[in-house]
Amino acid sequence: MNDTCIIVGASHAGIQLAIGLRQEGWQGRILLLGEEACLPYHRPPLSKSYLKNEADLAIIHPQASLDKHEIEFLASTRVVRIDRQVREVLLDNQQRLAYTKLALCTGASPRRLSIEGSDLQGVHYLRDHADADRLRTQLPGARNVVIIGAGYIGLETAASLRQLGLQVCVLEAAPRILGRSVDEPVSAFFEALHQDNGVTIRTSCQVSQLVGKEHVEAVLCTDGTHYPADIVVIGVGVKANVGLAEDAGLAVDDGILVDSSARTSDAEIVAAGDCTRFPSAHLQRLVRLECLANASDQARVAAATLCGHERRHDALPWFWSDQYATRLQIAGVVDEYERVVQRGDIATGSFCRFYLRDAVVLSALCVNRPKEFIACKRLIATARPVDPTKLADESCDINVALSALPA
């Protein structure tokens, strides 16, 4: 068979799609193209164990696994254009590679702050291992770190650097931290957690300027407050890498638009991972999700699609974040609900919050409650009604509580 599938982007989605192709029976050539010089790796540890120098880079599949599955990995390879008419990709070295099927797993890139001083030395973003390496090299001798943005990356980085003994201040423009993904009581819990560990947090704080000559020395806010900084880490969200798709004429809208089978507006091209916007069966709307679980699930669906095995991407989205000794896990998306039921006391640092509509759990947020999280993932997928009273009752086993009412 002369068929060739080219996968652009050696992201988590990219490597899972490559392996998935073989599992789905693809007999042709598989080319996995990555801009970085190393094999695909797990990104979540970059803000935690890798940043603290407690672990090496976590490679997803070693070279031996790629060899076993006959996947050709081209490192340090950048695609600059897709020619859909002749089914070729053009590389930055002017080489052309022909494809029968194409997969775009181009991921996302950090949003940049366009303010004075943002190009000073000591200013960092944290998206790939090169970013983490640069940050690690500047930690020795540093004392004060300012983190701009109190999302997951910002707070995980704050926890890691505080555990390394640095003075950390987090500045957030919104009225509360983690405002896009958790409700107010959970925001307050995590703000207290960081403050108890010695992190300074300022909300409703607009950064106006990074101050310094060649190296950053301080962060200035619009209200006149001034924070000393040997290092600044910026974590204000990411944007989908859609340039290649857009230039090729594919449908794009805050992500590469794909259907429930990960197919783009070109039937010969699929896309998966953080770069996509897709119809979520669970949320009943188009969404773009930035999480490892979604990337894996969608990549498997994309692989099946390329092999002619129609399958729907309808897995429940779920997320996690580790900060200090606290693990946050979320099943579903905490955004639209009528009622909240809580199990456990927030003050103890071990609790669950269930978000319901008409006695149906739409999403759940668990802090240091792995058993409840596993049970909730199963329940939410079924959309079966429960008894809220039993759900809140700590004396009632969670599996009993979640099966309180008949389907």
C-alpha positions in Angstrom: 0.0 0.0 0.0 1.4 3.4 -1.0 -0.9 5.5 1.3 0.9 8.0 3.5 -0.5 9.7 6.6 1.3 12.9 7.7 0.7 14.1 11.2 1.6 17.7 11.7 2.5 18.3 15.4 4.2 15.9 17.7 1.9 16.9 20.6 0.2 14.5 22.9 -2.6 14.3 20.4 -0.1 13.8 17.6 1.6 10.8 19.1 -1.6 9.2 20.3 -3.1 9.6 16.8 0.0 7.9 15.2 -0.3 5.0 17.6 -4.0 4.9 17.1 -3.6 4.6 13.3 -1.8 1.3 13.7 -4.3 0.1 16.2 -7.1 0.9 13.8 -5.3 -1.1 11.0 -3.5 1.6 9.0 -1.1 -0.3 6.7 0.6 2.6 5.0 3.4 5.0 5.9 3.0 7.3 9.0 5.1 10.4 9.3 5.0 12.4 12.6 6.4 15.9 12.2 7.5 17.8 15.3 9.1 21.3 15.6 10.9 20.4 18.8 14.2 18.4 18.8 12.9 15.7 21.2 10.3 12.9 21.2 6.8 13.9 22.3 6.5 14.3 26.0 3.9 15.0 28.7 3.4 18.7 29.3 1.7 18.8 32.7 4.9 18.0 34.7 6.6 21.1 33.2 5.0 23.4 35.8 5.5 20.9 38.6 8.0 18.1 39.0 10.1 19.0 36.0 10.3 22.7 37.0 11.5 21.6 40.4 14.1 19.4 38.9 12.5 16.3 40.6 11.9 14.4 37.3 13.3 14.1 33.8 11.2 14.9 30.7 8.4 12.4 30.6 8.5 10.9 27.1 5.1 9.6 26.1 6.4 6.8 23.8 10.1 5.9 23.5 11.8 5.5 20.1 11.5 1.7 20.5 7.7 2.1 20.6 7.7 4.2 17.5 9.9 1.7 15.7 7.6 -1.1 16.8 4.6 0.7 15.2 6.7 1.8 12.2 6.1 5.4 12.9 8.7 7.8 11.3 9.4 10.7 13.6 10.9 13.8 12.0 12.1 16.1 14.8 13.0 19.8 14.3 10.7 19.9 11.3 8.4 22.8 10.6 5.5 22.8 8.1 5.0 26.2 6.5 2.2 25.4 4.1 -0.3 22.8 3.1 -1.1 22.4 -0.6 -4.5 20.7 -0.6 -4.7 20.6 -4.4 -1.7 18.2 -4.8 -1.9 16.9 -1.2 1.6 18.0 -0.1 3.0 19.8 2.9 5.9 22.3 2.4 8.6 22.3 5.0 10.7 25.3 6.0 13.7 23.7 4.2 11.7 23.8 1.0 11.2 20.0 1.0 7.8 18.7 -0.1 6.1 15.7 1.4 3.1 14.0 -0.2 0.2 12.7 1.8 -2.8 10.6 1.2 -4.4 11.6 4.5 -3.4 14.5 6.8 -3.8 15.1 10.5 -3.3 18.5 12.2 -2.3 18.3 15.9 -0.7 21.8 16.1 -1.7 22.5 19.6 -1.8 26.0 21.1 0.6 28.8 22.0 0.8 31.2 25.0 -1.0 34.5 24.6 1.6 37.3 24.7 1.4 40.4 26.8 2.0 43.5 24.7 3.2 45.9 27.4 6.4 47.9 27.9 9.2 45.7 29.1 7.8 42.4 28.0 10.9 41.7 26.1 13.3 42.1 29.1 15.5 39.2 30.2 13.9 37.2 33.0 10.4 37.3 31.5 9.1 33.8 30.8 6.2 31.9 29.4 5.7 28.2 30.2 4.5 26.0 27.4 7.2 23.6 26.3 10.3 22.0 27.9 12.6 24.7 26.4 10.6 27.3 28.3 10.9 25.3 31.5 14.6 24.8 30.9 15.2 28.6 30.5 13.2 29.3 33.7 15.1 26.7 35.7 18.5 28.1 34.7 17.4 31.5 36.2 16.1 30.2 39.5 19.5 30.0 41.3 20.2 33.4 42.9 16.6 34.6 42.3 14.5 35.7 45.2 11.3 37.5 44.0 9.0 36.0 41.4 5.9 37.7 40.0 3.4 35.5 38.1 1.0 37.3 35.9 -2.2 35.3 35.6 -3.9 33.0 38.1 -5.1 30.2 35.9 -3.8 26.6 36.3 -0.4 27.2 34.8 0.1 30.3 36.9 -1.0 28.7 40.2 0.9 25.4 39.6 4.0 27.4 38.8 3.5 29.5 41.9 3.2 26.4 44.1 6.4 24.9 42.6 8.5 28.0 43.0 7.2 28.6 46.5 8.2 25.0 47.4 11.7 25.9 46.1 11.8 28.7 48.6 11.2 31.8 46.4 9.0 34.7 47.3 6.1 34.5 44.9 3.4 37.1 44.1 0.5 36.3 41.7 -1.3 39.1 39.9 -4.7 38.4 38.4 -6.7 40.9 36.3 -10.1 39.2 37.1 -11.9 39.6 40.4 -11.0 36.1 41.5 -8.5 33.3 40.6 -9.4 30.4 38.4 -12.5 32.4 37.4 -13.0 30.6 34.1 -13.2 27.1 35.5 -14.4 27.0 39.1 -17.1 28.8 41.2 -16.5 31.3 43.9 -16.1 29.0 46.9 -13.5 26.9 45.2 -11.7 30.1 44.0 -11.6 31.2 47.7 -10.3 27.8 48.8 -7.4 27.9 46.4 -6.6 31.5 47.2 -6.4 30.6 50.9 -4.3 27.5 50.1 -1.7 29.7 48.3 -1.8 32.4 50.9 -1.3 29.8 53.7 1.8 28.6 51.8 3.2 32.1 51.7 2.2 33.3 48.2 0.9 36.8 47.8 -2.2 37.0 45.6 -3.6 40.2 44.1 -6.9 40.1 42.1 -8.5 42.9 40.0 -4.9 44.0 39.3 -4.0 45.3 35.8 -0.3 45.1 34.9 0.8 48.2 33.0 4.6 47.8 32.6 7.6 45.5 33.3 10.4 47.7 34.7 14.1 47.2 34.2 17.1 48.0 32.0 18.2 44.7 30.4 16.8 42.4 33.0 13.4 42.7 34.6 13.4 44.3 38.1 9.8 45.0 38.9 6.2 44.8 37.8 4.1 48.0 37.8 0.3 48.0 37.9 -2.2 50.6 36.7 -3.1 51.5 40.3 0.5 52.4 41.0 1.4 49.3 43.0 4.9 48.1 42.4 6.2 44.5 42.9 9.9 43.6 42.9 10.8 40.8 40.5 13.9 38.9 39.6 11.7 36.7 37.4 8.3 37.2 35.8 6.2 34.3 34.5 3.3 35.2 32.3 0.4 32.8 32.1 -2.6 34.6 30.6 -4.0 31.8 28.5 -3.3 30.2 25.1 -4.6 30.6 21.6 -5.1 27.7 19.1 -2.4 27.3 16.4 -4.7 27.6 13.4 -2.4 29.4 10.9 -1.6 26.4 8.7 -5.3 25.4 8.6 -6.5 28.9 7.9 -3.9 29.5 5.1 -5.0 26.2 3.5 -8.6 27.4 3.4 -9.9 25.1 6.1 -12.8 26.3 8.3 -11.5 28.1 11.4 -13.3 29.8 14.3 -11.3 30.0 17.6 -9.8 26.7 16.6 -9.9 24.4 13.6 -13.5 23.5 13.1 -14.1 19.7 13.1 -17.1 17.5 13.3 -17.8 14.8 15.9 -15.5 12.4 14.0 -12.6 15.0 14.1 -13.0 15.6 10.3 -12.2 19.1 9.1 -13.9 20.9 6.2 -11.6 18.8 4.0 -12.7 15.2 4.2 -9.1 14.0 3.8 -7.8 16.1 6.7 -8.6 15.5 10.4 -7.5 17.6 13.4 -7.2 16.8 17.2 -6.2 18.4 20.4 -6.0 21.9 21.7 -6.1 23.4 18.2 -9.7 22.2 17.5 -13.2 23.5 18.1 -15.7 20.7 18.0 -19.4 19.8 18.9 -19.5 18.5 22.4 -22.3 16.0 22.9 -22.1 16.5 26.7 -22.2 20.3 26.6 -24.5 20.6 23.5 -22.4 23.3 21.9 -19.1 24.0 20.0 -16.2 24.1 22.4 -12.4 24.2 22.4 -10.8 22.4 25.3 -7.3 22.6 26.5 -6.7 19.4 28.3 -4.7 16.2 27.9 -7.8 13.9 28.3 -9.6 15.6 25.4 -6.5 15.5 23.2 -6.2 11.7 23.7 -9.8 10.9 23.2 -10.1 13.1 20.1 -6.9 11.7 18.6 -8.2 8.1 18.9 -11.4 9.2 17.1 -9.4 11.0 14.4 -7.3 7.8 13.8 -10.4 5.7 13.4 -11.9 8.3 11.0 -8.7 8.2 8.8 -9.1 4.4 8.6 -12.7 4.6 7.6 -14.1 3.5 11.0 -16.7 6.1 11.8 -16.7 7.0 15.5 -18.0 9.9 17.5 -15.9 12.0 19.8 -18.3 12.1 22.7 -16.1 11.4 25.8 -16.8 13.4 28.9 -14.2 16.2 29.3 -12.2 16.1 32.5 -9.3 18.0 34.0 -6.9 17.9 36.9 -4.4 20.2 38.7 -1.9 19.5 41.4 -0.9 22.4 43.7 1.2 21.6 46.8 -0.4 18.3 48.2 -3.8 19.2 46.9 -5.3 17.6 43.8 -8.2 19.2 42.0 -10.2 17.0 39.6 -13.1 18.2 37.5 -15.5 16.0 35.5 -17.4 18.0 32.9 -17.3 21.8 32.6 -18.5 23.9 35.6 -20.4 26.6 33.8 -24.2 26.1 33.4 -26.2 24.6 36.3 -29.2 25.2 38.6 -28.0 23.8 41.9 -24.9 23.0 43.8 -24.7 20.0 46.2 -21.6 19.8 48.4 -20.1 16.7 50.0 -17.6 17.3 52.7 -16.3 20.5 54.3 -14.2 22.9 52.2 -12.4 23.9 55.4 -10.9 20.4 55.7 -9.4 20.5 52.2 -11.3 17.4 51.1 -14.6 17.9 49.5 -16.8 17.6 46.3 -19.1 20.0 44.7 -21.8 18.6 42.3 -23.5 20.9 39.8 -27.0 19.7 38.9 -30.0 20.5 36.7 -33.3 18.7 37.5 -31.5 16.2 39.8 -29.0 15.3 37.0 -25.3 15.9 37.7 -23.9 17.9 34.9 -20.4 18.3 36.3 -18.4 17.6 39.5 -15.4 19.2 41.2 -13.4 17.1 43.6 -10.6 18.2 45.9 -8.6 15.3 47.3 -11.5 12.9 46.7 -10.4 10.4 44.0 -13.1 7.8 44.8 -15.9 10.4 44.2 -14.2 11.6 41.1 -14.1 8.2 39.5 -17.7 7.6 40.4 -18.8 11.0 39.1 -17.2 10.4 35.7 -19.3 7.3 35.2 -22.5 9.0 36.5 -22.3 12.2 34.4 -21.9 10.2 31.2 -25.2 8.4 31.9 -27.2 11.6 32.7 -29.2 9.6 35.3 -31.0 11.5 38.1 -29.8 11.2 41.7 -31.1 12.0 45.2 -29.3 15.2 46.1 -29.8 14.5 49.9 -27.9 11.2 49.7 -25.3 12.9 47.5 -24.5 15.3 50.2 -24.5 12.7 53.0 -21.0 11.7 53.9 -22.3 8.6 55.7 -23.8 7.3 52.4 -21.2 5.6 50.2 -20.7 7.6 47.0 -21.6 4.7 44.7 -24.9 4.2 46.6 -25.6 7.9 46.5 -25.1 8.0 42.8 -27.5 5.1 42.2 -30.2 6.4 44.5 -32.9 6.8 41.8 -33.8 4.4 39.1 -32.8 5.3 35.5 
